[in-house]
Amino acid sequence: MRNMKTKLYFLLLCVFVLAACSKDDEEIPSIQFNSDIENLILGAEKDSRLTLNFSSTHSWQANTDAVWITISPAQGNTGNSSLAIFAKEENRTGEIREATVTLSADGVPIKELKISQQKKDVLEVKQATYNVPAEGMSIQIEFATNLQEGISKIRYSQDVQDWLIFNDNVSTKILLDKTLNVKVLPNPSRAERTATFQIVIEDAAGKQLIESGTISIIQKGAGVGTSTDLETDDGKVVKLQTHSKGNGIPVVFMGDGFLDADIQSGFYRKVMEKGMEYFFSEEPVKSLREYFDVWMVTAVSLNDAFGEGYSTKFSCWLEGGKSTLIKGDEKIVQYYTQAVDEIRTNAEMFYETMSIVILNTETYAGTTYFGYGTEDDGVVEYAIGYCPIIGGMESEAFRQVLCHECIGHGFAKLLDEYSYQSMGQIPAKEIESNQILQTFGWAMNVDFTGDKSQVIWKHFLEDERYAGTDALGETLSTYEGACTYWSGAWRPTNESMMRNNIHGFNAPSREAIYKRIMRTAYGTPWQYNYEEFVKFDRMHLPQPTRVTTRNVEQIGKGRHFAPPQFVKRTLVNR
């Protein structure tokens, strides 16, 4: 019995010793890094990365206290592992920021890693979009930056400077105040307008250090005005120019969408006078100005806006969208044209009149109507040209379109020299119609043959004085594409006033304008002499200037105009 107890104690002692030895042999969790982990720095940019290589005695886990860090993978097994630490976003706080990544093994926290992210220079605007009323106002743009030195500038497009005024000391004080003062001028147009710009900070050498995001100022259009007196200032005739040569060629300006206040303030007259100056801005009209009589007739509209719900004197209607078509009440236009006594009492003068209606809108559009007849079925020169104040009174687009429509189509009855590939070949029926126009001396800037020996401007091609390239880079020849058609119609030059509103009128067009002026100024006794024209023309050729060479794509949105409308309607006598 005693031996058995001894054996039992011995066995228990062995179990205890074995258990103690097993516990002493269990490995303590640990993680060993393969490189220095004291300076762990992420770049300021998004997706900047650190990679840590280590070994772990046990399965491991990683977590962080920062929302701007991503860890991958977040856990792993015993042995060698790699841990990637990513910056989820760029550091635009203006300060170096820190985070802690904790590594655990077998659930036991082993190591806290201190991660820092470099700062990115920042320039943050407090508000990116400002809505401003049509009356204009001053606004203060607040921004934040961590830069203490630098020269600030404003980057904006050229058109912005026409209606935004930035504080004068923008290049220095802005960094101290962290504000930008902007004065928004009143918007005279009914169209909403938007300006975009950025604040840019440069070093002393002009190198850009940082730029803000885009700042937008959206200004509402002016409200629709209403006349209070439709009669007192309506229908008044003012002669703007008197001819000094010939019998006088009548041109009458009038406006649609102008209020009584516009007439009283002098704005109406300024617009009409500007239209007159533009009418005489291209050769040969420019050098033959003394043959013209010019009047303006006041016209008071109820509203200074166009479209449904508004009322204007000549009921002008703009088709809108991609179309540049304008329609108006031609009977009322003719009635106001005859407010001029000399025109009302002289039918022949009325038949020769060019009526120009300027619309009080900056919309890009324009249309001319001609082909009016008399009660005895005669076809006369009378025409109506509708032209908005495109882009404002000082706009080059306004000038170009008025010349294209009112001199080209209206006065000289020239056709368009542009073409669209989608239009294909000109139909035979349209060729026939245009050739009928040519029997009146109209449409003399296009033809329907490319044969240089047969084309209607062949006399210029045979004249050495018109050979070679002119001052505007144009060469007289035959260029296919005219009357809006891609093929089957030819024009005299590659570019011209009747194509893209540039490079003035080409020689055949100038000849047609010259003939119209002299024929109207002197009547049937006058006979055309080619040599006399050439002598005049060579002395007054279009010259390259800022105006004549500016690309219409920049100021006309690259859009051509609706073709002239041949009306076949009888004139209305007052």
Buried (B, 14 or more C-beta within 10 A) or exposed (E): EEEEEEEEEEEEEEEEEEEEEEEEEEEEBBBEBEEEBEEBEBBBEBEBEBEBEBBBBBBBBBEBEBEBBBBEEEEBEBEEBEBEBBBEBBBBBBEEBEBEBBBBBBEEEBBEBEBBBBBBBBBBBEEEEBEBEBEBEEBEBEBEBBBEEBBBBBBBEEEBEEBBEBBEEBEEBBBEEBEBBBEBBEBEBBEEBEBBBBBBBBEEEEEEBBBBEEBBBEBBBBEBBBBEEBEEBBBBBBEBBEBEBBBBBBBBBBBBBBBBBBBEEEBBBEBBBBBBEBBBBBBBBEBBBEBBBBBBBBBBBBBBBBBEEBBBBBBBBBEEEEEBBBBBBBEBBBBBBBBBEBBBEBBEBBBBBBBBBBBBBBBBBBBBBBBBBBEEEEBBBBBBBBBBBBBEBEBBBBBBBBBBBBBBBBBBBBBBBBBEEEBEEBEEEBBEEBEEBBEEBBBBBBBBBBEBEEBBBBBBBEEEEBEEEBEBEBEBBBBEBBBBBBBBBBBBBBBBBBBBBBBBBBBBBBBBBBBBBBBBBBEEEEEEEEEEBBEBBEEBBBEEEEBBBBEBEEBBEEEBBBBBBBBEEBBBEE
